[in-house]
Amino acid sequence: MIKVALLSRWHVHADDYAGNVKENDNMSIEVVWDEEVERGEGWARELNVPFEQDLQAVLANPNIDAVIVNTSTNMHKEVIIAAAKHKKHIFTEKVLAFTVQDAEEIYAAVQEAGVKLMVSLPRLTDNNFLYAEKSINEGWIGKVTMVRCRFAHNGGVAPEGQENGWLPARFFDKEQAGGGAMIDLGAHPIYLTNRLAGKAAGVYARLHKANSTTVDDNSVLLVDYESGALGIIETSFVSNGSPFQLEVYGTEGTLRISDDKIHINSANVKSQELTEVLPALPMPMVQWINAIKTGETPTITKEDVINLTLINEAAVKSHDEGRRIEL
């Protein structure tokens, strides 16, 4: 049994991860800590577990094997390194850190401690994404020339008569979140496009404020890759009814994914609509558990995590300076 401490309910997915633990026979929730005491105490009551106000007391507790970190992103480095020093395995929400240097320092602490770190990049395990990888590996589309990926929602749109949309106001706090739509929701298109197109060579960003006055809420990146492919990455907090879209274009074909529908137009494949169901990979938390219990190597890698931060860091610099950033 892996005994887990939940560290903060700041992130909107914190409840999801608590639910994952409760549903898993290999794990148990032992204690809650939160940087906001009232929020943490309420969560602990809901989960019927103790609340501990002192983070160091949680981390020093020999009964705790692992932590799930859902603090604001600006606290990740401090909290995760502290957990690693106390030999706790760590699961955390994306993004890992605001800069590559901070991310590398986190990984160095994790490696020194000999613990397992998993950053939740769930769409890398999705069976539809696996079709995109297969379209490249099987030569269906030839040489990749462009990848376009869009992930957007309307969390920043306030209904009539209300001040805010359904996304918590703290997600628009630049100090805590590090940015807006691109660093949060745009993370998914970034890590997917990186995986399909390879090593990035340069980034040009437009981090636009449509409704927000504090952080970007409607943004796009143009990334060129050493492979010669271009990446178009789109995200928004102010887009109603926008489906998830992933498109892979190549010299011999095109693969288009919109939500759960997959279409291919290729000289190398007869069917225009793919109906074969590929088995999805284990979700990030399951991969983390397997790594702890059996030493199994996760499919979500340090490279995926570092390259996500690399693009985010370059995007901010590109927008601020109004130019393409060489990587």
Salt bridges, closest charged atoms under 4 A:
ASP15 OD1 - ARG9 NE 2.81
ASP16 OD2 - HIS13 ND1 3.09
ASP34 OD1 - ARG39 NH2 2.82
GLU35 OE2 - ARG39 NH2 3.30
GLU36 OE1 - ARG39 NH1 3.75
GLU46 OE1 - ARG9 NH2 2.87
GLU93 OE2 - LYS94 NZ 3.88
ASP102 OD1 - LYS77 NZ 2.97
GLU104 OE1 - LYS302 NZ 3.33
GLU105 OE1 - LYS77 NZ 2.48
GLU133 OE2 - ARG195 NH1 3.30
ASP184 OD1 - HIS11 NE2 3.90
ASP184 OD1 - LYS94 NZ 3.12
ASP224 OD2 - ARG324 NH2 2.52
GLU234 OE2 - ARG148 NE 2.79
GLU234 OE1 - ARG150 NH1 3.17
GLU247 OE2 - ARG148 NH1 2.67
GLU276 OE1 - LYS134 NZ 3.69
ASP304 OD2 - ARG195 NH2 2.72
GLU321 OE1 - ARG323 NE 2.64
GLU326 OE2 - ARG324 NH1 2.37
